[in-house]
C-alpha cells in the first residue's frame, strides 16, 4: 500500500482524507504544525486511526527531513488560512498568516522538499475554482502562483479545483462560505431541474468526505498525473 503524507491534515478536508485513507489501509503520515491550536487533540485522534503524526516545523530543512524519513508515494498539500485566522494570529503577536505566507509560501516550501527526494512523489494540490484567472483576488492569486510552480516542477502532480467546500459537519464557522454555498446550490439545483446538471456538478458545493474520496482516487490514478481536476471530476 502507498504511503501518503498529508500537509494540512488538521483542516476540514485533511481530517476527512486521513480517516478515509486509513479506512482503506494506506500508510498515512499526518502533519500537525507544532504549537497549532488543538495540536495534541488532533495528534491523538490521528494516532487512534493508526496514522503516524509528524510535528515538523515549517522550515525547509525540517520539512525535507520529514519527507525523507517517510519517503511518501503521495504528498497532499491541503494548506490554507482565512482572514479571520490572520487577524487572530496578528492579535496574538504571532507570525503573519496570509494567503501569501500560508497558502502560497508553505505549499511551495513543501514542494521544494518533495523535489529533493530521490524518488519524487505525486504532489496533489488542493487549489480552487477560479485559480486560473485570479483577477486581483489574493486568495486565488496565491493558488495561481502555486499552480504555475507545479507545472514547471520535475515531479508528477495533480491539481484539484473544487468550488465551495462545506457541510454540516464542518467545525469551523465560515458564514460567508456557507451562505455562498447555500445560495449557489439553490440556484444550481433549479438549473439542474431544468436539465443543466453539468453546471451543478461543476459549481456545486461538496463536503469534505466527497472531496477526500475524489482526491484519494486521483492520487492513486496514473492517468490523473498532470491533470487539473474540476469539481465534476472530483465527485
C-alpha positions as CSV (number, residue, x, y, z in Angstrom):
1,X,0.0,0.0,0.0
2,X,1.3,3.5,-0.7
3,X,2.5,5.9,1.9
4,X,0.7,9.3,2.0
5,X,1.9,12.5,3.6
6,X,-0.9,14.9,4.4
7,X,0.0,18.5,5.0
8,X,-3.0,20.4,6.2
9,X,-4.2,17.3,8.0
10,X,-6.0,19.2,10.7
11,X,-8.2,21.1,8.3
12,X,-11.7,20.1,7.3
13,X,-10.6,18.2,4.1
14,X,-7.4,16.9,5.7
15,X,-9.2,15.2,8.6
16,X,-11.6,13.5,6.2
17,X,-8.7,12.4,4.0
18,X,-6.8,10.9,6.9
19,X,-9.9,9.0,8.0
20,X,-10.7,7.7,4.5
21,X,-7.1,6.7,3.7
22,X,-6.7,4.8,6.9
23,X,-10.0,3.1,6.4
24,X,-8.6,1.8,3.1
25,X,-5.5,0.6,4.7
26,X,-3.0,3.2,3.4
27,X,0.0,4.2,5.4
28,X,-0.7,7.8,6.4
29,X,1.7,10.4,7.9
30,X,-0.5,13.3,9.1
31,X,1.4,16.6,9.6
32,X,0.3,18.7,12.6
33,X,2.0,22.0,13.0
34,X,3.8,22.3,16.3
35,X,2.2,24.9,18.5
36,X,-1.0,24.9,16.5
37,X,-4.4,25.1,18.1
38,X,-5.6,21.7,19.5
39,X,-2.3,20.1,18.4
40,X,-2.4,17.3,20.9
41,X,-6.1,16.6,20.4
42,X,-5.5,16.3,16.6
43,X,-2.5,14.1,17.1
44,X,-4.3,11.8,19.5
45,X,-7.2,11.5,17.0
46,X,-4.9,10.6,14.1
47,X,-3.0,8.1,16.1
48,X,-6.2,6.4,17.2
49,X,-6.9,5.9,13.5
50,X,-3.5,4.3,13.0
51,X,-1.8,7.2,11.3
52,X,1.7,8.4,12.1
53,X,1.9,12.0,13.2
54,X,4.6,14.4,12.2
55,X,5.2,17.6,14.1
56,X,8.0,19.1,12.0
57,X,8.1,22.9,12.0
58,X,7.5,24.7,8.7
59,X,11.2,25.2,8.0
60,X,12.9,24.0,4.8
61,X,15.4,21.6,6.4
62,X,12.9,20.2,8.9
63,X,10.3,19.5,6.2
64,X,12.9,17.9,3.9
65,X,13.9,15.6,6.7
66,X,10.3,14.8,7.4
67,X,9.6,13.7,3.8
68,X,12.9,11.8,3.6
69,X,12.0,9.9,6.7
70,X,8.8,8.6,5.4
71,X,9.6,8.5,1.6
72,X,5.9,9.1,0.6
73,X,4.4,7.9,-2.6
74,X,2.0,10.9,-2.5
75,X,2.2,14.3,-0.8
76,X,-1.2,16.1,-0.3
77,X,-0.9,19.9,0.0
78,X,-4.2,20.9,1.6
79,X,-2.9,24.1,3.2
80,X,-5.0,27.3,3.7
81,X,-5.8,30.1,6.0
82,X,-8.6,32.6,6.3
83,X,-8.8,36.4,7.0
84,X,-10.2,35.6,10.5
85,X,-7.2,33.4,11.3
86,X,-4.8,36.0,10.1
87,X,-6.4,38.6,12.3
88,X,-6.3,36.2,15.3
89,X,-2.6,35.5,14.7
90,X,-1.8,39.2,14.5
91,X,-3.7,39.8,17.7
92,X,-1.6,37.1,19.4
93,X,1.6,38.8,18.1
94,X,2.5,35.7,16.1
95,X,3.9,35.4,12.6
96,X,1.6,36.8,9.9
97,X,-0.9,34.3,8.4
98,X,-2.0,35.5,5.0
99,X,-2.8,33.8,1.7
100,X,0.7,34.6,0.6
101,X,2.5,33.3,3.7
102,X,0.4,30.2,4.3
103,X,-1.5,29.1,1.2
104,X,1.4,30.0,-1.2
105,X,4.7,30.0,0.7
106,X,4.2,27.0,2.8
107,X,2.9,25.0,-0.2
108,X,6.0,26.0,-2.2
109,X,8.2,25.0,0.7
110,X,6.6,21.6,0.8
111,X,7.0,21.3,-3.0
112,X,10.7,22.1,-2.8
113,X,11.1,19.4,-0.1
114,X,9.3,16.9,-2.3
115,X,11.5,17.8,-5.2
116,X,14.6,17.0,-3.1
117,X,13.6,13.3,-2.6
118,X,15.5,10.7,-4.6
119,X,12.1,9.5,-5.9
120,X,9.8,12.5,-6.2
121,X,6.2,11.6,-5.1
122,X,2.9,12.5,-6.7
123,X,2.1,16.0,-5.5
124,X,-1.6,16.6,-5.1
125,X,-2.5,20.2,-4.6
126,X,-5.9,21.5,-3.4
127,X,-6.4,24.6,-5.4
128,X,-9.7,26.4,-6.1
129,X,-12.2,27.1,-8.8
130,X,-11.1,30.3,-10.4
131,X,-7.4,30.0,-9.7
132,X,-6.7,30.1,-13.4
133,X,-7.9,33.7,-13.6
134,X,-7.4,35.4,-10.2
135,X,-8.2,38.9,-11.4
136,X,-6.7,40.6,-8.3
137,X,-8.2,38.2,-5.8
138,X,-5.4,37.5,-3.2
139,X,-6.8,34.1,-2.3
140,X,-6.9,32.9,-6.0
141,X,-3.7,34.7,-6.8
142,X,-1.8,32.6,-4.2
143,X,-3.2,29.4,-5.8
144,X,-2.5,30.6,-9.3
145,X,1.2,31.1,-8.4
146,X,1.4,27.6,-6.8
147,X,-0.2,26.0,-9.9
148,X,2.4,27.8,-12.1
149,X,5.2,26.4,-9.9
150,X,3.8,22.9,-10.1
151,X,3.6,23.0,-13.9
152,X,7.3,23.8,-14.0
153,X,8.3,21.2,-11.4
154,X,10.0,17.9,-12.2
155,X,7.6,15.6,-10.5
156,X,4.1,14.2,-11.2
157,X,1.4,16.5,-9.9
158,X,-2.4,16.7,-9.8
159,X,-4.3,19.9,-9.2
160,X,-7.8,19.9,-7.8
161,X,-10.1,22.9,-8.2
162,X,-13.3,22.4,-6.3
163,X,-15.9,25.0,-5.7
164,X,-17.3,25.6,-2.2
165,X,-16.1,23.1,0.4
166,X,-18.6,23.0,3.2
167,X,-21.0,20.8,5.1
168,X,-23.0,20.4,8.3
169,X,-20.0,18.6,9.8
170,X,-17.6,21.5,9.3
171,X,-16.4,22.6,12.8
172,X,-15.0,25.9,11.7
173,X,-17.7,28.6,11.2
174,X,-17.3,30.3,7.8
175,X,-20.5,32.1,7.4
176,X,-19.6,33.8,4.1
177,X,-18.6,30.5,2.5
178,X,-21.6,28.6,4.0
179,X,-24.2,31.2,2.8
180,X,-22.5,31.5,-0.6
181,X,-22.7,27.7,-1.0
182,X,-26.3,27.6,0.0
183,X,-27.3,30.4,-2.4
184,X,-25.2,28.8,-5.2
185,X,-26.6,25.3,-4.6
186,X,-30.2,26.6,-4.6
187,X,-29.6,28.3,-8.0
188,X,-27.8,25.3,-9.4
189,X,-30.4,22.9,-8.1
190,X,-33.1,24.9,-10.0
191,X,-31.0,24.8,-13.2
192,X,-30.4,21.1,-12.7
193,X,-34.2,20.5,-12.6
194,X,-34.3,22.2,-16.0
195,X,-31.7,19.9,-17.4
196,X,-28.4,21.8,-16.6
197,X,-26.9,19.1,-14.4
198,X,-23.4,19.7,-15.6
199,X,-23.4,23.2,-14.1
200,X,-24.5,21.8,-10.7
201,X,-21.7,19.2,-10.9
202,X,-19.1,21.8,-11.8
203,X,-20.0,24.6,-9.4
204,X,-22.0,23.0,-6.6
205,X,-20.6,22.7,-3.1
206,X,-19.2,19.5,-1.7
207,X,-18.5,18.2,1.8
208,X,-15.1,17.0,3.0
209,X,-15.8,13.3,2.6
210,X,-16.8,13.7,-1.0
211,X,-13.7,15.8,-1.8
212,X,-11.4,13.5,0.1
213,X,-12.7,10.5,-1.9
214,X,-12.0,12.4,-5.1
215,X,-8.5,13.5,-4.0
216,X,-7.5,10.0,-3.0
217,X,-8.9,8.4,-6.1
218,X,-7.0,10.9,-8.3
219,X,-3.8,10.5,-6.2
220,X,-3.7,6.8,-7.0
221,X,-4.7,7.0,-10.6
222,X,-1.8,7.2,-13.0
223,X,-4.0,8.9,-15.6
224,X,-4.5,11.8,-13.2
225,X,-0.8,12.8,-13.2
226,X,-0.5,16.2,-14.9
227,X,-4.3,16.7,-14.7
228,X,-6.3,19.6,-13.5
229,X,-9.5,18.3,-11.9
230,X,-12.6,20.4,-11.6
231,X,-15.4,19.8,-9.1
232,X,-17.3,17.4,-11.5
233,X,-14.1,15.3,-11.8
234,X,-13.8,15.0,-8.1
235,X,-17.3,13.9,-7.3
